[in-house]
Amino acid sequence: KVSEDFHDFEEDRSEGKFKLDQIWALYTPEHKLPKMYGQIKKIGRSPFTLYVAPLESSLVPKSATQPACGTFVVRSGKVQPLETCSFSHLLKADSIVKNRVEIFPKVGEVWALYGKWDAESSLSELENCECHVVEILDCTDGRTKVLPLVPLKPYSKSLFRSPRRQRSGI
């Protein structure tokens, strides 16, 4: 039984949660973090299979590290089957024109911000960067206000809490 103090992430990836055209953060095979985005293009029912088109930045060369936010192109010609374990979380992306979406932080979402890292760095270099897990509090006029979340001991690498929301029993 999952405690009511914890979220059951497996439930978020149950078959009934997946719909056509949803945008999801996806785990990459070589990293254990969601570092790419994809759009569901087809759902196979027997066996249950999700066919996903990758999203690529419209501004960054393909050889560079893809950014976490901005305008992305849906590469419908590169659809590939993925298992549900490849999916991290559903995104709230804004469709701007056919096959183009914008992904930017939204109020209430949790994002990882990396310090001492730039677009010229490789994904493997993220392990050497400072990572700050934050909650998005406000997004206005090109500025984003965040609240740093603090690690919850003894789960300091995977569970975080807001310092303003004290909870008992954890």
DSSP file with accessible surface (Angstrom, degrees, kcal/mol):
  #  RESIDUE AA STRUCTURE BP1 BP2  ACC     N-H-->O    O-->H-N    N-H-->O    O-->H-N    TCO  KAPPA ALPHA  PHI   PSI    X-CA   Y-CA   Z-CA
    1    1 A K              0   0  238      0, 0.0     2,-0.4     0, 0.0     0, 0.0   0.000 360.0 360.0 360.0 134.4    0.0    0.0    0.0
    2    2 A V        -     0   0   75      1,-0.1     6,-0.1     2,-0.0     0, 0.0  -0.709 360.0-117.2 -87.2 130.8    1.3    3.4   -0.9
    3    3 A S    >   -     0   0   49     -2,-0.4     3,-1.9     1,-0.1    -1,-0.1  -0.295  17.7-122.2 -63.2 147.6    1.1    6.0    1.9
    4    4 A E  T 3  S+     0   0  177      1,-0.3    -1,-0.1     3,-0.1    -2,-0.0   0.694 111.7  66.2 -66.7 -12.8   -1.2    9.0    1.3
    5    5 A D  T 3  S+     0   0   50    164,-0.1     2,-0.3     2,-0.0    -1,-0.3   0.572  98.9  62.0 -82.1  -8.7    1.9   11.1    1.9
    6    6 A F  S <  S-     0   0   79     -3,-1.9     2,-0.4     2,-0.0    -4,-0.0  -0.897  81.9-124.9-120.6 148.7    3.5    9.7   -1.3
    7    7 A H        -     0   0  105     -2,-0.3     2,-1.1     1,-0.0     3,-0.1  -0.751  18.2-132.8 -91.8 136.1    2.4    9.9   -4.9
    8    8 A D    >>  -     0   0   68     -2,-0.4     4,-0.7     1,-0.2     3,-0.6  -0.739  23.8-177.8 -89.2  95.8    2.0    6.7   -6.9
    9    9 A F  H 3> S+     0   0  118     -2,-1.1     4,-0.5     1,-0.2     3,-0.3   0.774  76.9  65.7 -68.6 -25.6    3.9    7.5  -10.1
   10   10 A E  H >4 S+     0   0  123      1,-0.2     3,-1.3     2,-0.2    -1,-0.2   0.877  94.9  58.7 -64.7 -34.4    3.0    4.1  -11.6
   11   11 A E  H X4 S+     0   0   96     -3,-0.6     3,-1.5     1,-0.3    -1,-0.2   0.858  97.8  60.4 -61.4 -34.2   -0.7    5.1  -11.6
   12   12 A D  H 3< S+     0   0   51     -4,-0.7    -1,-0.3    -3,-0.3    -2,-0.2   0.711 107.2  47.0 -64.8 -20.3    0.3    8.1  -13.8
   13   13 A R  T << S+     0   0   26     -3,-1.3    -1,-0.3    -4,-0.5    -2,-0.2   0.103  81.5 128.2-110.5  20.9    1.5    5.6  -16.4
   14   14 A S  S X  S-     0   0   40     -3,-1.5     3,-2.2     1,-0.1     4,-0.5  -0.398  75.1-104.3 -74.5 156.2   -1.4    3.2  -16.4
   15   15 A E  G >  S+     0   0  110      1,-0.3     3,-1.2     2,-0.2    -1,-0.1   0.843 117.8  58.2 -52.8 -38.8   -2.9    2.4  -19.8
   16   16 A G  G 3  S+     0   0   53      1,-0.2    -1,-0.3     3,-0.0    -3,-0.0   0.662  96.3  64.4 -69.4 -12.6   -6.0    4.6  -19.3
   17   17 A K  G <  S+     0   0   92     -3,-2.2     2,-0.4    -6,-0.1    -1,-0.2   0.662  83.0  89.6 -84.7 -17.8   -3.8    7.7  -18.8
   18   18 A F    <   +     0   0    3     -3,-1.2     2,-0.3    -4,-0.5    -5,-0.0  -0.699  52.3 172.2 -89.9 131.1   -2.3    7.8  -22.3
   19   19 A K    >   -     0   0  117     -2,-0.4     3,-1.5    23,-0.0    21,-0.3  -0.949  39.7 -86.6-133.0 154.4   -4.1    9.7  -25.0
   20   20 A L  T 3  S+     0   0  100     -2,-0.3    21,-0.2     1,-0.2     3,-0.1  -0.278 109.6  15.8 -59.2 142.9   -3.2   10.6  -28.6
   21   21 A D  T 3  S+     0   0   97     19,-3.2    -1,-0.2     1,-0.2    20,-0.1   0.407  86.6 143.6  72.6   2.5   -1.2   13.9  -29.1
   22   22 A Q    <   -     0   0   36     -3,-1.5    18,-2.3    18,-0.1     2,-0.5  -0.441  46.2-135.0 -66.5 147.7   -0.2   14.1  -25.4
   23   23 A I  E     -A   39   0A  11     68,-0.5    68,-3.0    16,-0.2     2,-0.3  -0.920  28.1-177.4-105.3 128.5    3.3   15.4  -24.8
   24   24 A W  E     -AB  38  90A   5     14,-2.8    14,-2.1    -2,-0.5     2,-0.4  -0.921  31.0-120.3-125.4 149.0    5.4   13.5  -22.3
   25   25 A A  E     -AB  37  89A   3     64,-2.8    63,-3.0    -2,-0.3    64,-0.7  -0.733  40.5-155.1 -79.6 136.2    8.8   13.8  -20.7
   26   26 A L  E     -AB  36  87A   2     10,-3.4     9,-1.4    -2,-0.4    10,-1.2  -0.916  14.3-122.8-122.4 143.2   10.7   10.6  -21.6
   27   27 A Y  E     -A   34   0A  76     59,-2.8     5,-0.1    -2,-0.4     3,-0.0  -0.591  28.2-132.9 -75.6 140.9   13.6    8.8  -20.0
   28   28 A T    >   -     0   0   12      5,-1.1     3,-0.7    -2,-0.3     5,-0.1  -0.699  16.6-121.5 -91.2 150.3   16.6    8.3  -22.3
   29   29 A P  T 3  S+     0   0  127      0, 0.0    -1,-0.1     0, 0.0    -2,-0.0   0.869 111.0  45.2 -59.6 -35.0   18.1    4.8  -22.5
   30   30 A E  T 3  S+     0   0  133      2,-0.0     2,-0.3    -3,-0.0    -3,-0.0   0.624 114.4  48.9 -88.5 -10.8   21.6    6.1  -21.4
   31   31 A H    <   -     0   0   29     -3,-0.7    -3,-0.2     2,-0.2     4,-0.1  -0.938  69.5-140.0-127.5 153.1   20.4    8.3  -18.6
   32   32 A K  S    S+     0   0  198     -2,-0.3    -5,-0.1    -5,-0.1    -1,-0.0   0.116  80.8  79.1 -99.2  23.5   18.0    7.7  -15.7
   33   33 A L  S    S-     0   0   79     -5,-0.1    -5,-1.1    -7,-0.1     2,-0.7  -0.924  93.1 -99.8-125.7 152.5   16.4   11.1  -15.9
   34   34 A P  E     +A   27   0A  46      0, 0.0    -7,-0.3     0, 0.0    -2,-0.1  -0.608  53.6 155.7 -73.0 113.4   13.8   12.4  -18.3
   35   35 A K  E     +     0   0A  40     -9,-1.4     2,-0.3    -2,-0.7    31,-0.2   0.170  52.7  45.4-128.0  16.5   15.9   14.4  -20.8
   36   36 A M  E     -A   26   0A  57    -10,-1.2   -10,-3.4    20,-0.0     2,-0.3  -0.971  66.9-132.8-151.8 165.6   13.7   14.4  -24.0
   37   37 A Y  E     -AC  25  55A  27     18,-0.5    18,-2.3    -2,-0.3     2,-0.3  -0.891  20.0-178.9-121.4 154.0   10.1   15.0  -25.0
   38   38 A G  E     -AC  24  54A   0    -14,-2.1   -14,-2.8    -2,-0.3     2,-0.4  -0.992  20.2-136.5-150.3 155.6    7.8   13.0  -27.2
   39   39 A Q  E     -AC  23  53A  21     14,-2.7    14,-2.7    -2,-0.3     2,-0.4  -0.954  27.4-120.6-115.1 131.6    4.2   13.2  -28.5
   40   40 A I  E     + C   0  52A   1    -18,-2.3   -19,-3.2    -2,-0.4    12,-0.2  -0.558  36.5 168.2 -72.0 121.9    2.0   10.1  -28.6
   41   41 A K  E     +     0   0A  62     10,-3.2     2,-0.3    -2,-0.4    11,-0.2   0.654  63.5  11.7-106.6 -26.6    1.0    9.5  -32.3
   42   42 A K  E     - C   0  51A 124      9,-1.4     9,-2.9   -23,-0.1     2,-0.5  -0.987  57.7-151.1-154.2 145.7   -0.6    6.0  -32.1
   43   43 A I  E     - C   0  50A  29     -2,-0.3     2,-0.4     7,-0.2     7,-0.2  -0.977  11.8-156.6-123.7 115.9   -1.7    3.6  -29.3
   44   44 A G  E   > - C   0  49A  14      5,-3.6     5,-2.2    -2,-0.5    -2,-0.0  -0.771   3.1-165.3 -89.2 137.2   -1.6   -0.1  -30.0
   45   45 A R  E   5 + C   0  48A 159     -2,-0.4     3,-0.4     3,-0.2    -1,-0.1   0.745  66.4  66.9 -97.3 -27.1   -4.0   -2.1  -27.9
   46   46 A S  T   5S+     0   0  120      1,-0.6    -1,-0.2     3,-0.1     2,-0.1  -0.803 125.0   9.4-141.2  95.4   -2.8   -5.8  -28.3
   47   47 A P  T   5S-     0   0  105      0, 0.0    -1,-0.6     0, 0.0     2,-0.4   0.644 109.8-112.4 -78.2 162.1   -0.2   -5.7  -26.9
   48   48 A F  E   5 +C   45   0A  37     -3,-0.4     2,-0.4    -2,-0.1    -3,-0.2  -0.440  51.6 163.4 -64.1 117.3   -0.4   -2.2  -25.4
   49   49 A T  E   < -C   44   0A  31     -5,-2.2    -5,-3.6    -2,-0.4     2,-0.5  -1.000  29.2-146.9-140.4 138.6    2.2   -0.1  -27.2
   50   50 A L  E     -CD  43  82A   1     32,-1.5    32,-3.0    -2,-0.4     2,-0.6  -0.921   8.2-154.4-108.2 129.1    2.7    3.6  -27.5
   51   51 A Y  E     -CD  42  81A  66     -9,-2.9   -10,-3.2    -2,-0.5    -9,-1.4  -0.921  20.8-170.7-105.9 121.7    4.1    5.1  -30.7
   52   52 A V  E     -CD  40  80A   1     28,-2.9    28,-2.3    -2,-0.6   -12,-0.2  -0.918  21.8-148.5-124.5 137.4    5.9    8.4  -30.0
   53   53 A A  E     -C   39   0A   0    -14,-2.7   -14,-2.7    -2,-0.4    23,-0.2  -0.870  31.2-124.2 -98.4 128.9    7.3   11.1  -32.2
   54   54 A P  E     -C   38   0A  14      0, 0.0    21,-2.8     0, 0.0     2,-0.4  -0.360  15.5-133.0 -70.7 154.2   10.3   12.9  -30.6
   55   55 A L  E     -CE  37  74A  10    -18,-2.3   -18,-0.5    19,-0.2     2,-0.4  -0.904  22.3-170.8-105.0 136.4   10.4   16.6  -30.1
   56   56 A E  E     - E   0  73A  30     17,-2.1    17,-3.3    -2,-0.4     6,-0.1  -0.973  31.9 -98.7-126.8 144.3   13.5   18.5  -31.1
   57   57 A S  E     - E   0  72A  11     -2,-0.4    15,-0.3    15,-0.2    13,-0.0  -0.294  21.4-146.7 -58.5 139.7   14.3   22.2  -30.4
   58   58 A S  S    S+     0   0   42     13,-2.5    -1,-0.2     1,-0.2    14,-0.1   0.610  96.8  39.4 -83.3  -9.1   13.6   24.4  -33.3
   59   59 A L  S    S+     0   0  148     12,-0.4    -1,-0.2     2,-0.1    13,-0.1   0.630 100.6  74.7-112.6 -20.7   16.5   26.7  -32.4
   60   60 A V  S    S-     0   0   38      1,-0.1     6,-0.0     4,-0.1    -1,-0.0  -0.809  84.3-110.1-102.6 135.0   19.3   24.3  -31.4
   61   61 A P    >   -     0   0   86      0, 0.0     3,-1.8     0, 0.0    -4,-0.1  -0.255  30.7-115.0 -57.2 148.5   21.4   22.2  -33.9
   62   62 A K  T 3  S+     0   0  137      1,-0.3     4,-0.1    -6,-0.1    -5,-0.0   0.792 114.8  58.5 -58.1 -27.9   20.6   18.5  -33.6
   63   63 A S  T 3  S+     0   0  121      2,-0.1    -1,-0.3     3,-0.0     2,-0.1   0.692  95.2  81.4 -77.9 -15.2   24.2   17.8  -32.5
   64   64 A A  S <  S-     0   0   33     -3,-1.8     2,-0.2     1,-0.1    56,-0.1  -0.401  97.2 -85.3 -87.6 165.7   23.8   20.1  -29.4
   65   65 A T        -     0   0   19     54,-0.8    -1,-0.1    56,-0.3    -2,-0.1  -0.508  49.4-117.3 -67.6 131.2   22.2   19.3  -26.1
   66   66 A Q        -     0   0   55     -2,-0.2    -1,-0.1   -31,-0.2    -4,-0.0  -0.520  28.2-122.4 -73.3 137.4   18.4   19.9  -26.3
   67   67 A P        -     0   0   42      0, 0.0    -1,-0.1     0, 0.0   -10,-0.1  -0.279  10.6-126.5 -74.3 166.1   17.1   22.6  -24.0
   68   68 A A  S    S+     0   0   53      1,-0.1     2,-0.3   -32,-0.0    -2,-0.0   0.728  88.6  24.8 -84.7 -25.5   14.4   21.9  -21.4
   69   69 A C  S    S+     0   0   50      2,-0.1     2,-0.3    35,-0.0    35,-0.2  -0.943  83.0  68.1-139.7 162.9   12.1   24.7  -22.6
   70   70 A G  E    S- F   0 103A  14     33,-2.7    33,-2.7    -2,-0.3     2,-0.4  -0.920  86.9 -23.8 132.1-156.2   11.4   26.7  -25.7
   71   71 A T  E     - F   0 102A  27     -2,-0.3   -13,-2.5    31,-0.2   -12,-0.4  -0.808  60.6-170.2 -97.7 132.1    9.8   25.9  -29.1
   72   72 A F  E     -EF  57 101A   3     29,-3.4    29,-2.4    -2,-0.4     2,-0.4  -0.917  17.2-137.1-125.3 148.8   10.0   22.3  -30.2
   73   73 A V  E     -EF  56 100A  15    -17,-3.3   -17,-2.1    -2,-0.3     2,-0.6  -0.880  20.1-130.7-103.6 131.8    9.2   20.6  -33.5
   74   74 A V  E     -E   55   0A   6     25,-2.5     2,-1.5    -2,-0.4   -19,-0.2  -0.743  14.9-149.3 -81.4 117.9    7.3   17.3  -33.5
   75   75 A R    >   +     0   0   79    -21,-2.8     3,-2.2    -2,-0.6    -1,-0.1  -0.594  24.5 171.5 -90.5  75.4    9.3   14.9  -35.7
   76   76 A S  G >  S+     0   0   48     -2,-1.5     3,-0.8     1,-0.3    -1,-0.2   0.743  71.5  64.4 -60.8 -24.0    6.4   12.8  -37.0
   77   77 A G  G 3  S+     0   0   83      1,-0.2    -1,-0.3    -3,-0.2    -2,-0.1   0.534  97.6  57.5 -77.1  -4.3    8.5   11.0  -39.5
   78   78 A K  G <  S+     0   0  101     -3,-2.2    -1,-0.2   -24,-0.1    -2,-0.1  -0.080  72.2 157.4-116.1  32.5   10.6    9.4  -36.6
   79   79 A V    <   +     0   0   61     -3,-0.8   -26,-0.2   -26,-0.1   -28,-0.1  -0.355  15.3 179.1 -62.0 135.3    7.8    7.6  -34.7
   80   80 A Q  E     -D   52   0A  85    -28,-2.3   -28,-2.9    -2,-0.0     2,-0.2  -0.984  30.7-108.1-138.9 148.6    9.1    4.8  -32.6
   81   81 A P  E     -D   51   0A  79      0, 0.0     2,-0.3     0, 0.0   -30,-0.2  -0.554  38.7-177.1 -76.4 139.8    7.4    2.3  -30.2
   82   82 A L  E     -D   50   0A  34    -32,-3.0   -32,-1.5    -2,-0.2     2,-0.2  -0.989  23.3-124.7-135.5 149.1    8.0    2.8  -26.5
   83   83 A E    >   -     0   0  144     -2,-0.3     3,-2.1   -34,-0.1     4,-0.3  -0.517  33.8-108.6 -84.9 159.6    7.1    1.0  -23.3
   84   84 A T  G >  S+     0   0   46      1,-0.3     3,-1.7     2,-0.2    -1,-0.1   0.792 115.3  69.0 -62.1 -25.3    5.2    2.8  -20.5
   85   85 A C  G 3  S+     0   0   79      1,-0.3    -1,-0.3   -59,-0.0   -58,-0.1   0.671  89.3  65.3 -68.6 -13.7    8.4    2.7  -18.3
   86   86 A S  G <  S+     0   0   30     -3,-2.1   -59,-2.8   -60,-0.1     2,-0.4   0.620  86.5  89.2 -79.2 -12.4   10.0    5.1  -20.8
   87   87 A F  E <   +B   26   0A   0     -3,-1.7   -61,-0.2    -4,-0.3     3,-0.1  -0.726  47.3 175.1 -94.1 132.2    7.5    7.8  -19.8
   88   88 A S  E     -     0   0A  14    -63,-3.0     2,-0.3    -2,-0.4    -1,-0.2   0.888  60.0 -24.7 -95.6 -66.8    8.2   10.1  -16.9
   89   89 A H  E     -B   25   0A  80    -64,-0.7   -64,-2.8   -76,-0.0    -1,-0.3  -0.997  60.1-102.1-153.8 152.5    5.4   12.7  -16.7
   90   90 A L  E     -B   24   0A  85     -2,-0.3     2,-0.3   -66,-0.2   -66,-0.2  -0.501  39.0-145.6 -74.0 139.2    2.7   14.4  -18.8
   91   91 A L        -     0   0   17    -68,-3.0     2,-1.0    -2,-0.2   -68,-0.5  -0.789  14.2-132.6-108.3 154.4    3.5   18.0  -19.9
   92   92 A K        +     0   0  132     -2,-0.3    12,-0.4    12,-0.1     2,-0.3  -0.805  41.9 171.8-101.0  86.3    1.4   21.0  -20.4
   93   93 A A        -     0   0   28     -2,-1.0     2,-0.5    10,-0.1    10,-0.2  -0.730  28.9-132.4 -98.1 149.2    2.7   22.1  -23.8
   94   94 A D  E     -G  102   0A  80      8,-2.7     8,-2.9    -2,-0.3     2,-0.4  -0.897  14.9-137.7-103.1 123.9    1.1   24.9  -25.9
   95   95 A S  E     +G  101   0A  98     -2,-0.5     6,-0.2     6,-0.2     3,-0.1  -0.668  26.0 173.2 -79.0 126.7    0.5   24.1  -29.5
   96   96 A I  E     -     0   0A  72      4,-2.1     2,-0.3     1,-0.5    -1,-0.2   0.798  64.8 -18.0-105.1 -40.1    1.5   27.1  -31.6
   97   97 A V  E >  S-G  100   0A  86      3,-1.1     3,-2.3     0, 0.0    -1,-0.5  -0.930 100.0 -49.7-150.8 174.7    1.2   25.8  -35.2
   98   98 A K  T 3  S-     0   0  181     -2,-0.3     3,-0.1     1,-0.3   -24,-0.0  -0.222 126.4  -0.4 -54.8 128.9    1.0   22.3  -36.8
   99   99 A N  T 3  S+     0   0   58      1,-0.1   -25,-2.5   -26,-0.1     2,-0.4   0.655 112.7 101.8  64.0  20.9    3.9   20.2  -35.4
  100  100 A R  E <   +FG  73  97A 100     -3,-2.3    -4,-2.1   -27,-0.2    -3,-1.1  -0.997  44.1 173.8-134.1 131.8    5.3   23.0  -33.2
  101  101 A V  E     -FG  72  95A   8    -29,-2.4   -29,-3.4    -2,-0.4     2,-0.4  -0.939  23.2-136.7-132.2 155.9    4.8   23.3  -29.5
  102  102 A E  E     -FG  71  94A  63     -8,-2.9    -8,-2.7    -2,-0.3     2,-0.5  -0.951  14.5-168.4-112.3 134.0    6.1   25.5  -26.7
  103  103 A I  E     +F   70   0A   3    -33,-2.7   -33,-2.7    -2,-0.4   -10,-0.1  -0.984  20.9 151.9-123.4 116.2    7.2   24.1  -23.4
  104  104 A F        -     0   0   89     -2,-0.5   -12,-0.1   -12,-0.4    -2,-0.0  -0.965  52.1 -83.0-137.9 154.2    7.8   26.6  -20.6
  105  105 A P        -     0   0   27      0, 0.0     2,-0.3     0, 0.0     6,-0.0  -0.275  45.7-157.9 -57.1 141.5    7.6   26.3  -16.8
  106  106 A K    >   -     0   0   50     38,-0.0     3,-2.2     1,-0.0    30,-0.3  -0.916  31.2 -83.8-122.9 151.6    4.1   26.8  -15.5
  107  107 A V  T 3  S+     0   0   88     -2,-0.3    30,-0.2     1,-0.3     3,-0.1  -0.234 115.4  21.7 -54.2 131.8    2.9   27.8  -12.0
  108  108 A G  T 3  S+     0   0   46     28,-3.0    -1,-0.3     1,-0.3     2,-0.1   0.199  95.3 119.9  94.6 -15.2    2.8   24.8   -9.7
  109  109 A E    <   -     0   0   32     -3,-2.2    27,-2.8    27,-0.1     2,-0.5  -0.421  59.0-131.0 -79.8 159.5    5.2   22.6  -11.7
  110  110 A V  E     +H  135   0B  85     25,-0.2     2,-0.3    -2,-0.1    25,-0.2  -0.946  29.3 177.9-111.3 130.1    8.5   21.2  -10.3
  111  111 A W  E     -H  134   0B  35     23,-2.3    23,-2.9    -2,-0.5     2,-0.5  -0.921  27.9-127.6-128.9 154.2   11.6   21.7  -12.4
  112  112 A A  E     -H  133   0B  45     -2,-0.3     2,-0.5    21,-0.2    21,-0.2  -0.907  23.6-161.9 -99.8 126.7   15.3   20.8  -12.0
  113  113 A L  E     -H  132   0B  77     19,-3.2    19,-3.1    -2,-0.5     2,-0.5  -0.941   6.4-149.1-109.8 131.2   17.6   23.8  -12.6
  114  114 A Y  E     -H  131   0B  72     -2,-0.5     3,-0.4    17,-0.2     2,-0.2  -0.878   7.2-157.8-105.7 127.1   21.3   23.1  -13.3
  115  115 A G  E    S+H  130   0B  20     15,-2.9    15,-1.0    -2,-0.5     3,-0.1  -0.654  74.3  25.0 -96.1 156.9   24.0   25.5  -12.2
  116  116 A K  S    S+     0   0  176     -2,-0.2     2,-0.3     1,-0.2    -1,-0.2   0.890 100.3 108.5  58.2  40.7   27.5   25.6  -13.8
  117  117 A W        -     0   0   70     -3,-0.4     2,-0.3    12,-0.1    -1,-0.2  -0.996  42.9-179.2-143.4 145.0   26.2   24.1  -17.1
  118  118 A D    >   -     0   0   88     -2,-0.3     3,-2.0    -3,-0.1    -3,-0.0  -0.886  46.3 -91.4-139.0 175.1   25.6   25.6  -20.5
  119  119 A A  T 3  S+     0   0   56      1,-0.3   -54,-0.8    -2,-0.3    -1,-0.0   0.682 120.2  62.4 -64.2 -18.1   24.3   24.5  -23.9
  120  120 A E  T 3  S+     0   0  175    -56,-0.1    -1,-0.3     2,-0.1     2,-0.1   0.646  88.1  91.9 -80.4 -14.3   27.8   23.6  -25.0
  121  121 A S  S <  S-     0   0   18     -3,-2.0   -56,-0.3     1,-0.1     2,-0.2  -0.387  78.3-119.4 -76.8 159.2   28.0   21.0  -22.3
  122  122 A S    >   -     0   0   44      1,-0.1     3,-1.2    -2,-0.1     4,-0.3  -0.561  23.3-110.6 -94.8 163.3   27.0   17.4  -22.9
  123  123 A L  G >  S+     0   0   47      1,-0.3     3,-1.7    -2,-0.2     4,-0.3   0.853 117.1  61.7 -60.7 -33.9   24.3   15.5  -21.1
  124  124 A S  G >  S+     0   0   70      1,-0.3     3,-0.8     2,-0.2    -1,-0.3   0.770  94.4  63.8 -65.2 -22.3   26.9   13.3  -19.4
  125  125 A E  G X  S+     0   0   88     -3,-1.2     3,-1.4     1,-0.2    -1,-0.3   0.601  78.9  84.8 -77.7  -8.7   28.3   16.5  -17.8
  126  126 A L  G X  S+     0   0   16     -3,-1.7     3,-1.7    -4,-0.3    -1,-0.2   0.824  78.0  66.8 -60.3 -31.4   25.1   17.1  -15.8
  127  127 A E  G <  S+     0   0  159     -3,-0.8    -1,-0.3    -4,-0.3    -2,-0.1   0.783 101.5  48.2 -61.3 -25.3   26.3   14.7  -13.1
  128  128 A N  G <  S+     0   0  144     -3,-1.4    -1,-0.3    -4,-0.2     2,-0.2   0.412  98.3  91.6 -94.0   1.2   29.0   17.3  -12.3
  129  129 A C  S <  S-     0   0   21     -3,-1.7     2,-0.4    -4,-0.2   -13,-0.2  -0.610  85.4-102.9 -97.1 157.5   26.6   20.2  -12.2
  130  130 A E  E     -H  115   0B  89    -15,-1.0   -15,-2.9    -2,-0.2     2,-0.5  -0.625  37.3-156.0 -74.3 130.6   24.8   21.7   -9.2
  131  131 A C  E     -H  114   0B  64     -2,-0.4     2,-0.5   -17,-0.2   -17,-0.2  -0.950  10.2-172.1-114.0 128.0   21.1   20.6   -9.4
  132  132 A H  E     -H  113   0B  92    -19,-3.1   -19,-3.2    -2,-0.5     2,-0.5  -0.982  12.8-150.2-119.5 121.3   18.4   22.7   -7.7
  133  133 A V  E     +H  112   0B  25     -2,-0.5    16,-3.2    16,-0.4     2,-0.3  -0.818  28.6 176.6 -91.5 125.1   14.9   21.3   -7.6
  134  134 A V  E     -HI 111 148B   4    -23,-2.9   -23,-2.3    -2,-0.5     2,-0.4  -0.918  31.0-133.2-132.0 154.7   12.4   24.1   -7.6
  135  135 A E  E     -HI 110 147B  19     12,-2.4    12,-2.3    -2,-0.3     2,-0.6  -0.905  31.4-121.7-102.2 135.3    8.7   24.8   -7.6
  136  136 A I  E     + I   0 146B   3    -27,-2.8   -28,-3.0    -2,-0.4    10,-0.2  -0.679  35.0 171.8 -79.9 119.8    7.5   27.4  -10.1
  137  137 A L  E     -     0   0B  48      8,-3.0     2,-0.3    -2,-0.6     9,-0.2   0.781  62.7  -0.6 -97.1 -36.2    5.6   30.1   -8.1
  138  138 A D  E     - I   0 145B  71      7,-1.6     7,-3.0   -32,-0.1     2,-0.4  -0.980  48.9-165.7-158.2 142.3    5.1   32.8  -10.8
  139  139 A C  E     + I   0 144B  47     -2,-0.3     2,-0.3     5,-0.2     5,-0.2  -0.928  32.3 141.6-133.1 107.2    5.8   33.3  -14.5
  140  140 A T  E >   - I   0 143B  68      3,-2.1     3,-2.5    -2,-0.4    -2,-0.0  -0.998  61.4  -2.2-146.7 145.7    5.3   36.9  -15.8
  141  141 A D  T 3  S-     0   0  161     -2,-0.3     3,-0.1     1,-0.3    -1,-0.1   0.835 127.3 -51.7  47.5  43.5    7.1   39.2  -18.3
  142  142 A G  T 3  S+     0   0   88      1,-0.2     2,-0.4    -3,-0.0    -1,-0.3   0.573 116.9 110.3  74.8   7.6    9.9   36.8  -19.1
  143  143 A R  E <   -I  140   0B 198     -3,-2.5    -3,-2.1     2,-0.0     2,-0.5  -0.903  51.5-157.6-116.9 146.0   10.7   36.2  -15.5
  144  144 A T  E     -I  139   0B  72     -2,-0.4     2,-0.5    -5,-0.2    -5,-0.2  -0.987   4.7-154.5-125.0 124.2   10.1   33.1  -13.5
  145  145 A K  E     -I  138   0B 135     -7,-3.0    -8,-3.0    -2,-0.5    -7,-1.6  -0.846  21.7-176.1 -98.1 128.0    9.9   33.1   -9.7
  146  146 A V  E     -I  136   0B  50     -2,-0.5   -10,-0.2   -10,-0.2   -12,-0.0  -0.860  25.1-142.6-124.6 159.7   10.8   29.8   -8.0
  147  147 A L  E     -I  135   0B  32    -12,-2.3   -12,-2.4    -2,-0.3     2,-0.1  -0.985  27.6-128.6-118.5 115.7   10.9   28.3   -4.6
  148  148 A P  E     -I  134   0B  80      0, 0.0     2,-0.3     0, 0.0   -14,-0.2  -0.458  22.6-139.9 -63.2 133.8   13.9   26.0   -3.9
  149  149 A L        -     0   0   23    -16,-3.2   -16,-0.4    -2,-0.1    13,-0.2  -0.752  11.9-133.4 -94.2 147.2   12.7   22.6   -2.5
  150  150 A V  E     -J  161   0C  48     11,-2.7    11,-2.5    -2,-0.3   -18,-0.0  -0.779  24.2-104.4-104.4 142.5   14.7   21.0    0.2
  151  151 A P  E     -J  160   0C  62      0, 0.0     2,-0.7     0, 0.0     9,-0.3  -0.340  28.3-132.2 -62.7 142.7   15.7   17.3    0.2
  152  152 A L    >   -     0   0   26      7,-2.7     3,-1.7     3,-0.4     7,-0.3  -0.876  39.6-102.1 -98.4 111.3   13.7   15.1    2.5
  153  153 A K  T 3  S+     0   0  178     -2,-0.7     7,-0.0     1,-0.3     0, 0.0  -0.535 101.6  20.2 -73.7 140.6   16.1   12.9    4.6
  154  154 A P  T 3  S+     0   0  111      0, 0.0    -1,-0.3     0, 0.0     3,-0.2  -0.916 126.8  54.6 -92.5  16.1   16.8   10.0    4.2
  155  155 A Y    X>  +     0   0  111     -3,-1.7     4,-2.6     1,-0.2     3,-2.1  -0.173  65.6 149.9-100.8  41.9   15.6   10.3    0.6
  156  156 A S  T 34  +     0   0   60      1,-0.3    -1,-0.2    -5,-0.2    -3,-0.1   0.603  68.8  45.3 -61.0 -13.1   17.8   13.3   -0.3
  157  157 A K  T 34 S+     0   0  193     -3,-0.2    -1,-0.3    -5,-0.1     3,-0.1   0.558 125.9  23.7-105.0  -8.5   18.2   12.4   -4.0
  158  158 A S  T <4 S+     0   0   88     -3,-2.1     2,-0.4     1,-0.2    -2,-0.2   0.624 110.6  58.6-131.5 -20.1   14.6   11.6   -4.8
  159  159 A L     <  +     0   0   45     -4,-2.6    -7,-2.7    -7,-0.3     2,-0.3  -0.962  55.7 174.1-121.0 134.4   12.1   13.3   -2.4
  160  160 A F  E     -J  151   0C  71     -2,-0.4     2,-0.3    -9,-0.3    -3,-0.0  -0.924   9.1-164.1-132.8 156.9   11.9   17.0   -1.8
  161  161 A R  E     -J  150   0C  84    -11,-2.5   -11,-2.7    -2,-0.3     5,-0.1  -0.951  28.4-105.8-137.6 160.5    9.5   19.3    0.1
  162  162 A S    >   -     0   0    8     -2,-0.3     3,-1.2     3,-0.2   -13,-0.1  -0.678  21.4-139.3 -82.5 134.9    8.7   22.9    0.2
  163  163 A P  T 3  S+     0   0   55      0, 0.0     3,-0.1     0, 0.0    -1,-0.1   0.797 104.1  56.3 -66.1 -19.7   10.2   24.7    3.3
  164  164 A R  T 3  S+     0   0  125      1,-0.2     2,-0.6     2,-0.0    -2,-0.0   0.622 100.6  61.7 -86.0 -12.5    6.9   26.6    3.5
  165  165 A R  S <  S-     0   0  126     -3,-1.2     2,-0.3     2,-0.0    -3,-0.2  -0.759  71.1-171.7-116.1  85.5    4.7   23.4    3.7
  166  166 A Q        -     0   0  135     -2,-0.6     2,-0.4    -3,-0.1    -2,-0.0  -0.594   5.1-169.7 -77.3 133.2    5.7   21.5    6.8
  167  167 A R        -     0   0  164     -2,-0.3     3,-0.4     3,-0.1     2,-0.2  -0.970  11.4-140.8-123.5 144.4    4.1   18.1    7.0
  168  168 A S  S    S+     0   0  110     -2,-0.4     0, 0.0     1,-0.2     0, 0.0  -0.614  77.4  41.3 -97.1 161.9    4.1   15.7    9.9
  169  169 A G              0   0   76      1,-0.2    -1,-0.2    -2,-0.2  -164,-0.1   0.514 360.0 360.0  85.8   3.2    4.5   12.0    9.7
  170  170 A I              0   0   82     -3,-0.4    -1,-0.2  -165,-0.0    -3,-0.1  -0.935 360.0 360.0-113.9 360.0    7.2   11.9    7.1
